[in-house]
Amino acid sequence: MRVSREKAAENRERIIAVAGTLLREKGFDGIGVAEIMKAADLTHGGFYGHFDSKDDLAAQACHAALAKSAARWTEVRDSAGDKAFEAMIAHYLSPRQYDSSGRGCALVALGAEAPRQDKSIRAVFRDGLLKLIDVLMDVLPGRKAARRRKALAVMAQLVGAGVLARAVNDAALAEEILGATKEDLLARS
């Protein structure tokens, strides 16, 4: 039975969303195509009608997750007025960012694995990072080069804090890492 174009597009988006969640939860090598398709309530056989390979799906899922992060950060920035930097930092360093539920930033959940993945995935991470940098640069003072340097340093600190908070199996220590990072970033802003 053929599926309408609209239904095929809906199925594709569902696969990408499910893959984005499962990849952030289990990692690139911790999840297979069959498990992704099952979680999307679709048959494994339909996968190749939507994607060339698992790497293709992973790249698209990471792109969607990072685009969603940039859009959310843009919303936070735009709604916070003069307190945009503080709001963005608080949003990024919330406990939600370090849990392993498949939510949160793909840079935190998958960044350490990205160097061992296909170059298309690494390009998606580069592009996603640059979009987040652009949003962050909008709230930083100074000339463009100085804002970019600061934004890169802030992102490195944010992602590093998220990675460490996820790596420990101690909620109190994770909260301490996130709190110390937030305090340090806000003290220097």
Secondary structure, 3 states (H helix, E strand, C coil): CCCCHHHHHHHHHHHHHHHHHHHHHHCCCCCCHHHHHHHCCCCHHHHHHCCCCHHHHHHHHHHHHHHHHHHHHHHHHHHHHHHHHHHHHHHHCCHHHCCCCCCCCHHHHHCCCHHHCCHHHHHHHHHHHHHHHHHHHCCCCCCHHHHHHHHHHHHHHHHHHHHHHHHCCCHHHHHHHHHHHHHHHHHCC
